[in-house]
Amino acid sequence: MIHVTRLLSIDEKAIEETFIRASGPGGQNVNKVETAVLLRLSLDRAALPPAVRARLEKLAGRRLTLDGDVLIASQQHRTQDRNRAAAMAALVDLVRRATIAPIRRVATKPSYGSKMRRLEAKTHRGNIKRDRNVGGDHE
């Protein structure tokens, strides 16, 4: 089990690792060693709560496949182990962000005092503009 939060864990059977050849640094190894890792998290097998799963699908964006899998790729390091650790950290971070429920905004109305201050400021500004008119009629 991979612990995401105190209350949430992901079954390791829901994660599938595939190693592929990476582009970038690696010298001669880049053409013959498969150091990049591609993690595939099956949301059906992960047994996530429905709310967390919905937020994860939204956060995953383009990394979500039509089959309902989340793909995480890592090829920034030169070794398989470091890329595996980086991909796993990215996956855990993504799921951890999905566990945080958004704070609902409570609609409020402006107070009576703030309405009065706004109207007084508008009146004051209008008087300033009216007084700029040199040749006009003043009331």
PyMOL commands that set and color helices and strands:
alter all, ss='L'
color gray80, all
select helices_A, chain A and resi 12-14+27-31+43-46+50-63+80-99+112-132
alter helices_A, ss='H'
color red, helices_A
select strands_A, chain A and resi 2-3+9-10+15-20+36-42+69-74
alter strands_A, ss='S'
color yellow, strands_A
deselect
rebuild
show_as cartoon
